[in-house]
Amino acid sequence: MSVTREMIETFPGQEFAPSAQLVACIDACLSCAQSCTSCADACLSEEHVGELRRCIRLNADCADVCALTAAVLSRQTSPDPMLVRAVVQTCATACAACGAECEQHAQMHEHCAVCARACHECEQACRALLATLG
């Protein structure tokens, strides 16, 4: 059992979303944030770093959005449904953009391939959670 699941299941109030989708989304966001941070750092170490400028920018933006989304979703007390939906939708959008950019570099840079997968997994987890939110 993940720590995320343990924490969500110990919440004394009523959950605002089904726990399976909520936990999956939080875990995917945290994994994606780490992957994007590492990918941006690896891009900075590549010989032709100038060609990776957009990738680095999208990695940084996606990492920040994913970390924010995980934090917002981890707070269960009195959520604003419209705000939660907006944050999760923004995360899905950031992950789609970053994943697409990383895919363009995946054949030359393995870190971009790994990051693209993490971004797509997070995008899917966000969309699955959005489908459950009222």
PyMOL commands that set and color helices and strands:
alter all, ss='L'
color gray80, all
select helices_A, chain A and resi 3-9+19-44+49-74+81-105+110-132
alter helices_A, ss='H'
color red, helices_A
deselect
rebuild
show_as cartoon
